[in-house]
Amino acid sequence: MTDNLTFEQAIVELEEIVKALECGKMPLDEAVKAFERGSELREFCERKLKDAQLKIETLSDKGE
């Protein structure tokens, strides 16, 4: 779940997952679960970035 995560927390967790997967020492079942979690975190981060971009664009439009 990403309900209570901040963007920064999600990025840190995603980086940890990537490092763990890259080392290649994780059992297959754990690697699949880690990949699934990483995908969830990536989507969460993309949504957060998109929302932030839309807010900035909206604020910029109001300032003109």
mmCIF file as Biopython writes it, N, C-alpha, C and O atoms, coordinates in Angstrom:
data_model
#
loop_
_atom_site.group_PDB
_atom_site.id
_atom_site.type_symbol
_atom_site.label_atom_id
_atom_site.label_alt_id
_atom_site.label_comp_id
_atom_site.label_asym_id
_atom_site.label_entity_id
_atom_site.label_seq_id
_atom_site.pdbx_PDB_ins_code
_atom_site.Cartn_x
_atom_site.Cartn_y
_atom_site.Cartn_z
_atom_site.occupancy
_atom_site.B_iso_or_equiv
_atom_site.auth_seq_id
_atom_site.auth_asym_id
_atom_site.pdbx_PDB_model_num
ATOM 1   N N  . MET A ? 1  ? 0.834  -1.189  0.000   1.0 0.0 1  A 1 
ATOM 2   C CA . MET A ? 1  ? 0.000  0.000   0.000   1.0 0.0 1  A 1 
ATOM 3   C C  . MET A ? 1  ? 0.878  1.252   0.000   1.0 0.0 1  A 1 
ATOM 4   O O  . MET A ? 1  ? 1.960  1.289   0.585   1.0 0.0 1  A 1 
ATOM 5   N N  . THR A ? 2  ? 0.372  2.252   -0.668  1.0 0.0 2  A 1 
ATOM 6   C CA . THR A ? 2  ? 1.087  3.526   -0.722  1.0 0.0 2  A 1 
ATOM 7   C C  . THR A ? 2  ? 0.273  4.636   -0.070  1.0 0.0 2  A 1 
ATOM 8   O O  . THR A ? 2  ? 0.586  5.815   -0.236  1.0 0.0 2  A 1 
ATOM 9   N N  . ASP A ? 3  ? -0.763 4.272   0.666   1.0 0.0 3  A 1 
ATOM 10  C CA . ASP A ? 3  ? -1.688 5.258   1.228   1.0 0.0 3  A 1 
ATOM 11  C C  . ASP A ? 3  ? -1.008 6.322   2.087   1.0 0.0 3  A 1 
ATOM 12  O O  . ASP A ? 3  ? -1.330 7.504   1.967   1.0 0.0 3  A 1 
ATOM 13  N N  . ASN A ? 4  ? -0.097 5.934   2.928   1.0 0.0 4  A 1 
ATOM 14  C CA . ASN A ? 4  ? 0.504  6.879   3.866   1.0 0.0 4  A 1 
ATOM 15  C C  . ASN A ? 4  ? 1.928  7.263   3.507   1.0 0.0 4  A 1 
ATOM 16  O O  . ASN A ? 4  ? 2.640  7.839   4.330   1.0 0.0 4  A 1 
ATOM 17  N N  . LEU A ? 5  ? 2.350  6.954   2.298   1.0 0.0 5  A 1 
ATOM 18  C CA . LEU A ? 5  ? 3.713  7.258   1.878   1.0 0.0 5  A 1 
ATOM 19  C C  . LEU A ? 5  ? 3.823  8.659   1.318   1.0 0.0 5  A 1 
ATOM 20  O O  . LEU A ? 5  ? 2.903  9.156   0.669   1.0 0.0 5  A 1 
ATOM 21  N N  . THR A ? 6  ? 4.947  9.286   1.571   1.0 0.0 6  A 1 
ATOM 22  C CA . THR A ? 6  ? 5.262  10.518  0.876   1.0 0.0 6  A 1 
ATOM 23  C C  . THR A ? 6  ? 6.012  10.146  -0.396  1.0 0.0 6  A 1 
ATOM 24  O O  . THR A ? 6  ? 6.470  9.014   -0.550  1.0 0.0 6  A 1 
ATOM 25  N N  . PHE A ? 7  ? 6.130  11.092  -1.290  1.0 0.0 7  A 1 
ATOM 26  C CA . PHE A ? 7  ? 6.890  10.868  -2.514  1.0 0.0 7  A 1 
ATOM 27  C C  . PHE A ? 7  ? 8.321  10.464  -2.174  1.0 0.0 7  A 1 
ATOM 28  O O  . PHE A ? 7  ? 8.870  9.532   -2.761  1.0 0.0 7  A 1 
ATOM 29  N N  . GLU A ? 8  ? 8.912  11.167  -1.232  1.0 0.0 8  A 1 
ATOM 30  C CA . GLU A ? 8  ? 10.301 10.907  -0.856  1.0 0.0 8  A 1 
ATOM 31  C C  . GLU A ? 8  ? 10.486 9.508   -0.270  1.0 0.0 8  A 1 
ATOM 32  O O  . GLU A ? 8  ? 11.469 8.832   -0.573  1.0 0.0 8  A 1 
ATOM 33  N N  . GLN A ? 9  ? 9.554  9.077   0.557   1.0 0.0 9  A 1 
ATOM 34  C CA . GLN A ? 9  ? 9.620  7.736   1.129   1.0 0.0 9  A 1 
ATOM 35  C C  . GLN A ? 9  ? 9.489  6.674   0.037   1.0 0.0 9  A 1 
ATOM 36  O O  . GLN A ? 9  ? 10.174 5.651   0.064   1.0 0.0 9  A 1 
ATOM 37  N N  . ALA A ? 10 ? 8.613  6.929   -0.906  1.0 0.0 10 A 1 
ATOM 38  C CA . ALA A ? 10 ? 8.412  5.979   -2.005  1.0 0.0 10 A 1 
ATOM 39  C C  . ALA A ? 10 ? 9.676  5.860   -2.853  1.0 0.0 10 A 1 
ATOM 40  O O  . ALA A ? 10 ? 10.044 4.761   -3.270  1.0 0.0 10 A 1 
ATOM 41  N N  . ILE A ? 11 ? 10.333 6.976   -3.107  1.0 0.0 11 A 1 
ATOM 42  C CA . ILE A ? 11 ? 11.569 6.958   -3.902  1.0 0.0 11 A 1 
ATOM 43  C C  . ILE A ? 11 ? 12.649 6.158   -3.183  1.0 0.0 11 A 1 
ATOM 44  O O  . ILE A ? 11 ? 13.346 5.358   -3.807  1.0 0.0 11 A 1 
ATOM 45  N N  . VAL A ? 12 ? 12.793 6.368   -1.882  1.0 0.0 12 A 1 
ATOM 46  C CA . VAL A ? 12 ? 13.804 5.629   -1.106  1.0 0.0 12 A 1 
ATOM 47  C C  . VAL A ? 12 ? 13.515 4.131   -1.158  1.0 0.0 12 A 1 
ATOM 48  O O  . VAL A ? 12 ? 14.421 3.332   -1.394  1.0 0.0 12 A 1 
ATOM 49  N N  . GLU A ? 13 ? 12.266 3.752   -0.942  1.0 0.0 13 A 1 
ATOM 50  C CA . GLU A ? 13 ? 11.909 2.333   -0.982  1.0 0.0 13 A 1 
ATOM 51  C C  . GLU A ? 13 ? 12.143 1.754   -2.376  1.0 0.0 13 A 1 
ATOM 52  O O  . GLU A ? 13 ? 12.641 0.636   -2.510  1.0 0.0 13 A 1 
ATOM 53  N N  . LEU A ? 14 ? 11.789 2.503   -3.399  1.0 0.0 14 A 1 
ATOM 54  C CA . LEU A ? 14 ? 11.998 2.042   -4.768  1.0 0.0 14 A 1 
ATOM 55  C C  . LEU A ? 14 ? 13.484 1.846   -5.062  1.0 0.0 14 A 1 
ATOM 56  O O  . LEU A ? 14 ? 13.866 0.864   -5.699  1.0 0.0 14 A 1 
ATOM 57  N N  . GLU A ? 15 ? 14.314 2.763   -4.609  1.0 0.0 15 A 1 
ATOM 58  C CA . GLU A ? 15 ? 15.762 2.630   -4.801  1.0 0.0 15 A 1 
ATOM 59  C C  . GLU A ? 15 ? 16.295 1.379   -4.107  1.0 0.0 15 A 1 
ATOM 60  O O  . GLU A ? 15 ? 17.149 0.678   -4.651  1.0 0.0 15 A 1 
ATOM 61  N N  . GLU A ? 16 ? 15.792 1.099   -2.904  1.0 0.0 16 A 1 
ATOM 62  C CA . GLU A ? 16 ? 16.221 -0.097  -2.174  1.0 0.0 16 A 1 
ATOM 63  C C  . GLU A ? 16 ? 15.820 -1.371  -2.926  1.0 0.0 16 A 1 
ATOM 64  O O  . GLU A ? 16 ? 16.592 -2.327  -2.994  1.0 0.0 16 A 1 
ATOM 65  N N  . ILE A ? 17 ? 14.629 -1.373  -3.477  1.0 0.0 17 A 1 
ATOM 66  C CA . ILE A ? 17 ? 14.162 -2.536  -4.242  1.0 0.0 17 A 1 
ATOM 67  C C  . ILE A ? 17 ? 15.034 -2.746  -5.473  1.0 0.0 17 A 1 
ATOM 68  O O  . ILE A ? 17 ? 15.439 -3.869  -5.772  1.0 0.0 17 A 1 
ATOM 69  N N  . VAL A ? 18 ? 15.319 -1.662  -6.181  1.0 0.0 18 A 1 
ATOM 70  C CA . VAL A ? 18 ? 16.150 -1.764  -7.381  1.0 0.0 18 A 1 
ATOM 71  C C  . VAL A ? 18 ? 17.521 -2.334  -7.030  1.0 0.0 18 A 1 
ATOM 72  O O  . VAL A ? 18 ? 18.015 -3.222  -7.724  1.0 0.0 18 A 1 
ATOM 73  N N  . LYS A ? 19 ? 18.136 -1.836  -5.967  1.0 0.0 19 A 1 
ATOM 74  C CA . LYS A ? 19 ? 19.451 -2.343  -5.546  1.0 0.0 19 A 1 
ATOM 75  C C  . LYS A ? 19 ? 19.383 -3.829  -5.214  1.0 0.0 19 A 1 
ATOM 76  O O  . LYS A ? 19 ? 20.257 -4.601  -5.609  1.0 0.0 19 A 1 
ATOM 77  N N  . ALA A ? 20 ? 18.342 -4.224  -4.490  1.0 0.0 20 A 1 
ATOM 78  C CA . ALA A ? 20 ? 18.197 -5.630  -4.104  1.0 0.0 20 A 1 
ATOM 79  C C  . ALA A ? 20 ? 18.011 -6.523  -5.329  1.0 0.0 20 A 1 
ATOM 80  O O  . ALA A ? 20 ? 18.571 -7.617  -5.398  1.0 0.0 20 A 1 
ATOM 81  N N  . LEU A ? 21 ? 17.228 -6.054  -6.289  1.0 0.0 21 A 1 
ATOM 82  C CA . LEU A ? 21 ? 17.006 -6.849  -7.496  1.0 0.0 21 A 1 
ATOM 83  C C  . LEU A ? 21 ? 18.269 -6.909  -8.355  1.0 0.0 21 A 1 
ATOM 84  O O  . LEU A ? 21 ? 18.560 -7.939  -8.963  1.0 0.0 21 A 1 
ATOM 85  N N  . GLU A ? 22 ? 19.005 -5.826  -8.402  1.0 0.0 22 A 1 
ATOM 86  C CA . GLU A ? 22 ? 20.213 -5.788  -9.217  1.0 0.0 22 A 1 
ATOM 87  C C  . GLU A ? 22 ? 21.295 -6.731  -8.708  1.0 0.0 22 A 1 
ATOM 88  O O  . GLU A ? 22 ? 22.084 -7.254  -9.494  1.0 0.0 22 A 1 
ATOM 89  N N  . CYS A ? 23 ? 21.336 -6.949  -7.397  1.0 0.0 23 A 1 
ATOM 90  C CA . CYS A ? 23 ? 22.384 -7.823  -6.862  1.0 0.0 23 A 1 
ATOM 91  C C  . CYS A ? 23 ? 22.129 -9.284  -7.234  1.0 0.0 23 A 1 
ATOM 92  O O  . CYS A ? 23 ? 23.062 -10.087 -7.248  1.0 0.0 23 A 1 
ATOM 93  N N  . GLY A ? 24 ? 20.889 -9.633  -7.534  1.0 0.0 24 A 1 
ATOM 94  C CA . GLY A ? 24 ? 20.568 -10.961 -8.043  1.0 0.0 24 A 1 
ATOM 95  C C  . GLY A ? 24 ? 20.629 -12.095 -7.039  1.0 0.0 24 A 1 
ATOM 96  O O  . GLY A ? 24 ? 20.664 -13.259 -7.438  1.0 0.0 24 A 1 
ATOM 97  N N  . LYS A ? 25 ? 20.643 -11.798 -5.767  1.0 0.0 25 A 1 
ATOM 98  C CA . LYS A ? 25 ? 20.747 -12.853 -4.750  1.0 0.0 25 A 1 
ATOM 99  C C  . LYS A ? 25 ? 19.420 -13.162 -4.069  1.0 0.0 25 A 1 
ATOM 100 O O  . LYS A ? 25 ? 19.367 -13.956 -3.131  1.0 0.0 25 A 1 
ATOM 101 N N  . MET A ? 26 ? 18.364 -12.540 -4.539  1.0 0.0 26 A 1 
ATOM 102 C CA . MET A ? 26 ? 17.049 -12.714 -3.936  1.0 0.0 26 A 1 
ATOM 103 C C  . MET A ? 26 ? 16.381 -13.956 -4.532  1.0 0.0 26 A 1 
ATOM 104 O O  . MET A ? 26 ? 16.448 -14.167 -5.743  1.0 0.0 26 A 1 
ATOM 105 N N  . PRO A ? 27 ? 15.739 -14.777 -3.700  1.0 0.0 27 A 1 
ATOM 106 C CA . PRO A ? 27 ? 14.986 -15.920 -4.236  1.0 0.0 27 A 1 
ATOM 107 C C  . PRO A ? 27 ? 13.905 -15.437 -5.207  1.0 0.0 27 A 1 
ATOM 108 O O  . PRO A ? 27 ? 13.409 -14.317 -5.089  1.0 0.0 27 A 1 
ATOM 109 N N  . LEU A ? 28 ? 13.555 -16.274 -6.143  1.0 0.0 28 A 1 
ATOM 110 C CA . LEU A ? 28 ? 12.636 -15.895 -7.211  1.0 0.0 28 A 1 
ATOM 111 C C  . LEU A ? 28 ? 11.317 -15.343 -6.686  1.0 0.0 28 A 1 
ATOM 112 O O  . LEU A ? 28 ? 10.862 -14.298 -7.151  1.0 0.0 28 A 1 
ATOM 113 N N  . ASP A ? 29 ? 10.695 -16.025 -5.727  1.0 0.0 29 A 1 
ATOM 114 C CA . ASP A ? 29 ? 9.405  -15.562 -5.211  1.0 0.0 29 A 1 
ATOM 115 C C  . ASP A ? 29 ? 9.521  -14.167 -4.603  1.0 0.0 29 A 1 
ATOM 116 O O  . ASP A ? 29 ? 8.653  -13.319 -4.811  1.0 0.0 29 A 1 
ATOM 117 N N  . GLU A ? 30 ? 10.586 -13.935 -3.858  1.0 0.0 30 A 1 
ATOM 118 C CA . GLU A ? 30 ? 10.811 -12.612 -3.264  1.0 0.0 30 A 1 
ATOM 119 C C  . GLU A ? 30 ? 11.077 -11.572 -4.348  1.0 0.0 30 A 1 
ATOM 120 O O  . GLU A ? 30 ? 10.615 -10.435 -4.254  1.0 0.0 30 A 1 
ATOM 121 N N  . ALA A ? 31 ? 11.816 -11.963 -5.363  1.0 0.0 31 A 1 
ATOM 122 C CA . ALA A ? 31 ? 12.122 -11.042 -6.454  1.0 0.0 31 A 1 
ATOM 123 C C  . ALA A ? 31 ? 10.851 -10.620 -7.181  1.0 0.0 31 A 1 
ATOM 124 O O  . ALA A ? 31 ? 10.699 -9.452  -7.538  1.0 0.0 31 A 1 
ATOM 125 N N  . VAL A ? 32 ? 9.947  -11.552 -7.401  1.0 0.0 32 A 1 
ATOM 126 C CA . VAL A ? 32 ? 8.682  -11.232 -8.062  1.0 0.0 32 A 1 
ATOM 127 C C  . VAL A ? 32 ? 7.873  -10.274 -7.199  1.0 0.0 32 A 1 
ATOM 128 O O  . VAL A ? 32 ? 7.322  -9.299  -7.711  1.0 0.0 32 A 1 
ATOM 129 N N  . LYS A ? 33 ? 7.793  -10.536 -5.902  1.0 0.0 33 A 1 
ATOM 130 C CA . LYS A ? 33 ? 7.063  -9.646  -4.991  1.0 0.0 33 A 1 
ATOM 131 C C  . LYS A ? 33 ? 7.709  -8.273  -4.955  1.0 0.0 33 A 1 
ATOM 132 O O  . LYS A ? 33 ? 7.014  -7.257  -4.951  1.0 0.0 33 A 1 
ATOM 133 N N  . ALA A ? 34 ? 9.028  -8.234  -4.927  1.0 0.0 34 A 1 
ATOM 134 C CA . ALA A ? 34 ? 9.748  -6.960  -4.915  1.0 0.0 34 A 1 
ATOM 135 C C  . ALA A ? 34 ? 9.486  -6.189  -6.207  1.0 0.0 34 A 1 
ATOM 136 O O  . ALA A ? 34 ? 9.296  -4.973  -6.182  1.0 0.0 34 A 1 
ATOM 137 N N  . PHE A ? 35 ? 9.477  -6.900  -7.332  1.0 0.0 35 A 1 
ATOM 138 C CA . PHE A ? 35 ? 9.190  -6.261  -8.616  1.0 0.0 35 A 1 
ATOM 139 C C  . PHE A ? 35 ? 7.781  -5.678  -8.622  1.0 0.0 35 A 1 
ATOM 140 O O  . PHE A ? 35 ? 7.571  -4.562  -9.097  1.0 0.0 35 A 1 
ATOM 141 N N  . GLU A ? 36 ? 6.820  -6.428  -8.099  1.0 0.0 36 A 1 
ATOM 142 C CA . GLU A ? 36 ? 5.442  -5.941  -8.028  1.0 0.0 36 A 1 
ATOM 143 C C  . GLU A ? 36 ? 5.350  -4.689  -7.168  1.0 0.0 36 A 1 
ATOM 144 O O  . GLU A ? 36 ? 4.677  -3.725  -7.532  1.0 0.0 36 A 1 
ATOM 145 N N  . ARG A ? 37 ? 6.030  -4.708  -6.030  1.0 0.0 37 A 1 
ATOM 146 C CA . ARG A ? 37 ? 6.034  -3.538  -5.143  1.0 0.0 37 A 1 
ATOM 147 C C  . ARG A ? 37 ? 6.716  -2.357  -5.841  1.0 0.0 37 A 1 
ATOM 148 O O  . ARG A ? 37 ? 6.252  -1.221  -5.745  1.0 0.0 37 A 1 
ATOM 149 N N  . GLY A ? 38 ? 7.798  -2.627  -6.528  1.0 0.0 38 A 1 
ATOM 150 C CA . GLY A ? 38 ? 8.494  -1.570  -7.250  1.0 0.0 38 A 1 
ATOM 151 C C  . GLY A ? 38 ? 7.607  -0.947  -8.321  1.0 0.0 38 A 1 
ATOM 152 O O  . GLY A ? 38 ? 7.625  0.269   -8.514  1.0 0.0 38 A 1 
ATOM 153 N N  . SER A ? 39 ? 6.845  -1.759  -9.004  1.0 0.0 39 A 1 
ATOM 154 C CA . SER A ? 39 ? 5.918  -1.245  -10.020 1.0 0.0 39 A 1 
ATOM 155 C C  . SER A ? 39 ? 4.858  -0.357  -9.392  1.0 0.0 39 A 1 
ATOM 156 O O  . SER A ? 39 ? 4.510  0.692   -9.933  1.0 0.0 39 A 1 
ATOM 157 N N  . GLU A ? 40 ? 4.351  -0.787  -8.245  1.0 0.0 40 A 1 
ATOM 158 C CA . GLU A ? 40 ? 3.352  -0.001  -7.521  1.0 0.0 40 A 1 
ATOM 159 C C  . GLU A ? 40 ? 3.944  1.347   -7.098  1.0 0.0 40 A 1 
ATOM 160 O O  . GLU A ? 40 ? 3.302  2.387   -7.242  1.0 0.0 40 A 1 
ATOM 161 N N  . LEU A ? 41 ? 5.160  1.318   -6.581  1.0 0.0 41 A 1 
ATOM 162 C CA . LEU A ? 41 ? 5.817  2.553   -6.150  1.0 0.0 41 A 1 
ATOM 163 C C  . LEU A ? 41 ? 6.104  3.478   -7.329  1.0 0.0 41 A 1 
ATOM 164 O O  . LEU A ? 41 ? 5.947  4.694   -7.215  1.0 0.0 41 A 1 
ATOM 165 N N  . ARG A ? 42 ? 6.520  2.916   -8.448  1.0 0.0 42 A 1 
ATOM 166 C CA . ARG A ? 42 ? 6.782  3.729   -9.638  1.0 0.0 42 A 1 
ATOM 167 C C  . ARG A ? 42 ? 5.521  4.445   -10.086 1.0 0.0 42 A 1 
ATOM 168 O O  . ARG A ? 42 ? 5.548  5.640   -10.382 1.0 0.0 42 A 1 
ATOM 169 N N  . GLU A ? 43 ? 4.408  3.709   -10.137 1.0 0.0 43 A 1 
ATOM 170 C CA . GLU A ? 43 ? 3.137  4.317   -10.533 1.0 0.0 43 A 1 
ATOM 171 C C  . GLU A ? 43 ? 2.732  5.415   -9.545  1.0 0.0 43 A 1 
ATOM 172 O O  . GLU A ? 43 ? 2.255  6.473   -9.955  1.0 0.0 43 A 1 
ATOM 173 N N  . PHE A ? 44 ? 2.918  5.167   -8.258  1.0 0.0 44 A 1 
ATOM 174 C CA . PHE A ? 44 ? 2.609  6.153   -7.232  1.0 0.0 44 A 1 
ATOM 175 C C  . PHE A ? 44 ? 3.427  7.425   -7.446  1.0 0.0 44 A 1 
ATOM 176 O O  . PHE A ? 44 ? 2.889  8.532   -7.403  1.0 0.0 44 A 1 
ATOM 177 N N  . CYS A ? 45 ? 4.729  7.261   -7.679  1.0 0.0 45 A 1 
ATOM 178 C CA . CYS A ? 45 ? 5.610  8.410   -7.883  1.0 0.0 45 A 1 
ATOM 179 C C  . CYS A ? 45 ? 5.241  9.172   -9.153  1.0 0.0 45 A 1 
ATOM 180 O O  . CYS A ? 45 ? 5.263  10.403  -9.168  1.0 0.0 45 A 1 
ATOM 181 N N  . GLU A ? 46 ? 4.908  8.457   -10.199 1.0 0.0 46 A 1 
ATOM 182 C CA . GLU A ? 46 ? 4.498  9.114   -11.440 1.0 0.0 46 A 1 
ATOM 183 C C  . GLU A ? 46 ? 3.230  9.937   -11.237 1.0 0.0 46 A 1 
ATOM 184 O O  . GLU A ? 46 ? 3.121  11.049  -11.753 1.0 0.0 46 A 1 
ATOM 185 N N  . ARG A ? 47 ? 2.267  9.392   -10.481 1.0 0.0 47 A 1 
ATOM 186 C CA . ARG A ? 47 ? 1.032  10.138  -10.190 1.0 0.0 47 A 1 
ATOM 187 C C  . ARG A ? 47 ? 1.333  11.396  -9.388  1.0 0.0 47 A 1 
ATOM 188 O O  . ARG A ? 47 ? 0.798  12.468  -9.673  1.0 0.0 47 A 1 
ATOM 189 N N  . LYS A ? 48 ? 2.198  11.256  -8.376  1.0 0.0 48 A 1 
ATOM 190 C CA . LYS A ? 48 ? 2.554  12.409  -7.546  1.0 0.0 48 A 1 
ATOM 191 C C  . LYS A ? 48 ? 3.218  13.497  -8.378  1.0 0.0 48 A 1 
ATOM 192 O O  . LYS A ? 48 ? 2.898  14.677  -8.232  1.0 0.0 48 A 1 
ATOM 193 N N  . LEU A ? 49 ? 4.140  13.102  -9.247  1.0 0.0 49 A 1 
ATOM 194 C CA . LEU A ? 49 ? 4.823  14.073  -10.104 1.0 0.0 49 A 1 
ATOM 195 C C  . LEU A ? 49 ? 3.846  14.750  -11.071 1.0 0.0 49 A 1 
ATOM 196 O O  . LEU A ? 49 ? 3.925  15.959  -11.292 1.0 0.0 49 A 1 
ATOM 197 N N  . LYS A ? 50 ? 2.940  13.979  -11.636 1.0 0.0 50 A 1 
ATOM 198 C CA . LYS A ? 50 ? 1.955  14.538  -12.546 1.0 0.0 50 A 1 
ATOM 199 C C  . LYS A ? 50 ? 1.056  15.526  -11.819 1.0 0.0 50 A 1 
ATOM 200 O O  . LYS A ? 50 ? 0.769  16.604  -12.340 1.0 0.0 50 A 1 
ATOM 201 N N  . ASP A ? 51 ? 0.607  15.167  -10.614 1.0 0.0 51 A 1 
ATOM 202 C CA . ASP A ? 51 ? -0.231 16.069  -9.817  1.0 0.0 51 A 1 
ATOM 203 C C  . ASP A ? 51 ? 0.506  17.362  -9.498  1.0 0.0 51 A 1 
ATOM 204 O O  . ASP A ? 51 ? -0.070 18.447  -9.581  1.0 0.0 51 A 1 
ATOM 205 N N  . ALA A ? 52 ? 1.773  17.246  -9.135  1.0 0.0 52 A 1 
ATOM 206 C CA . ALA A ? 52 ? 2.574  18.435  -8.823  1.0 0.0 52 A 1 
ATOM 207 C C  . ALA A ? 52 ? 2.730  19.307  -10.064 1.0 0.0 52 A 1 
ATOM 208 O O  . ALA A ? 52 ? 2.629  20.531  -9.982  1.0 0.0 52 A 1 
ATOM 209 N N  . GLN A ? 53 ? 2.974  18.687  -11.201 1.0 0.0 53 A 1 
ATOM 210 C CA . GLN A ? 53 ? 3.123  19.441  -12.442 1.0 0.0 53 A 1 
ATOM 211 C C  . GLN A ? 53 ? 1.841  20.196  -12.781 1.0 0.0 53 A 1 
ATOM 212 O O  . GLN A ? 53 ? 1.888  21.359  -13.181 1.0 0.0 53 A 1 
ATOM 213 N N  . LEU A ? 54 ? 0.698  19.535  -12.622 1.0 0.0 54 A 1 
ATOM 214 C CA . LEU A ? 54 ? -0.586 20.190  -12.904 1.0 0.0 54 A 1 
ATOM 215 C C  . LEU A ? 54 ? -0.829 21.365  -11.973 1.0 0.0 54 A 1 
ATOM 216 O O  . LEU A ? 54 ? -1.338 22.400  -12.403 1.0 0.0 54 A 1 
ATOM 217 N N  . LYS A ? 55 ? -0.474 21.221  -10.702 1.0 0.0 55 A 1 
ATOM 218 C CA . LYS A ? 55 ? -0.629 22.316  -9.738  1.0 0.0 55 A 1 
ATOM 219 C C  . LYS A ? 55 ? 0.251  23.497  -10.121 1.0 0.0 55 A 1 
ATOM 220 O O  . LYS A ? 55 ? -0.186 24.646  -10.074 1.0 0.0 55 A 1 
ATOM 221 N N  . ILE A ? 56 ? 1.489  23.210  -10.499 1.0 0.0 56 A 1 
ATOM 222 C CA . ILE A ? 56 ? 2.413  24.277  -10.894 1.0 0.0 56 A 1 
ATOM 223 C C  . ILE A ? 56 ? 1.902  24.987  -12.135 1.0 0.0 56 A 1 
ATOM 224 O O  . ILE A ? 56 ? 1.945  26.215  -12.211 1.0 0.0 56 A 1 
ATOM 225 N N  . GLU A ? 57 ? 1.422  24.232  -13.098 1.0 0.0 57 A 1 
ATOM 226 C CA . GLU A ? 57 ? 0.875  24.831  -14.313 1.0 0.0 57 A 1 
ATOM 227 C C  . GLU A ? 57 ? -0.335 25.699  -13.999 1.0 0.0 57 A 1 
ATOM 228 O O  . GLU A ? 57 ? -0.485 26.787  -14.554 1.0 0.0 57 A 1 
ATOM 229 N N  . THR A ? 58 ? -1.192 25.218  -13.112 1.0 0.0 58 A 1 
ATOM 230 C CA . THR A ? 58 ? -2.377 25.980  -12.721 1.0 0.0 58 A 1 
ATOM 231 C C  . THR A ? 58 ? -1.980 27.277  -12.033 1.0 0.0 58 A 1 
ATOM 232 O O  . THR A ? 58 ? -2.524 28.341  -12.331 1.0 0.0 58 A 1 
ATOM 233 N N  . LEU A ? 59 ? -1.035 27.183  -11.118 1.0 0.0 59 A 1 
ATOM 234 C CA . LEU A ? 59 ? -0.575 28.384  -10.410 1.0 0.0 59 A 1 
ATOM 235 C C  . LEU A ? 59 ? 0.109  29.346  -11.360 1.0 0.0 59 A 1 
ATOM 236 O O  . LEU A ? 59 ? -0.050 30.560  -11.233 1.0 0.0 59 A 1 
ATOM 237 N N  . SER A ? 60 ? 0.862  28.826  -12.303 1.0 0.0 60 A 1 
ATOM 238 C CA . SER A ? 60 ? 1.536  29.688  -13.285 1.0 0.0 60 A 1 
ATOM 239 C C  . SER A ? 60 ? 0.532  30.400  -14.168 1.0 0.0 60 A 1 
ATOM 240 O O  . SER A ? 60 ? 0.709  31.573  -14.499 1.0 0.0 60 A 1 
ATOM 241 N N  . ASP A ? 61 ? -0.527 29.692  -14.553 1.0 0.0 61 A 1 
ATOM 242 C CA . ASP A ? 61 ? -1.565 30.304  -15.374 1.0 0.0 61 A 1 
ATOM 243 C C  . ASP A ? 61 ? -2.293 31.418  -14.626 1.0 0.0 61 A 1 
ATOM 244 O O  . ASP A ? 61 ? -2.667 32.429  -15.221 1.0 0.0 61 A 1 
ATOM 245 N N  . LYS A ? 62 ? -2.492 31.233  -13.328 1.0 0.0 62 A 1 
ATOM 246 C CA . LYS A ? 62 ? -3.170 32.253  -12.520 1.0 0.0 62 A 1 
ATOM 247 C C  . LYS A ? 62 ? -2.297 33.487  -12.353 1.0 0.0 62 A 1 
ATOM 248 O O  . LYS A ? 62 ? -2.807 34.600  -12.223 1.0 0.0 62 A 1 
ATOM 249 N N  . GLY A ? 63 ? -0.984 33.292  -12.357 1.0 0.0 63 A 1 
ATOM 250 C CA . GLY A ? 63 ? -0.060 34.406  -12.162 1.0 0.0 63 A 1 
ATOM 251 C C  . GLY A ? 63 ? 0.137  35.267  -13.380 1.0 0.0 63 A 1 
ATOM 252 O O  . GLY A ? 63 ? 0.680  36.367  -13.279 1.0 0.0 63 A 1 
ATOM 253 N N  . GLU A ? 64 ? -0.289 34.794  -14.524 1.0 0.0 64 A 1 
ATOM 254 C CA . GLU A ? 64 ? -0.068 35.559  -15.762 1.0 0.0 64 A 1 
ATOM 255 C C  . GLU A ? 64 ? -1.056 36.674  -15.939 1.0 0.0 64 A 1 
ATOM 256 O O  . GLU A ? 64 ? -0.996 37.401  -16.930 1.0 0.0 64 A 1 
#
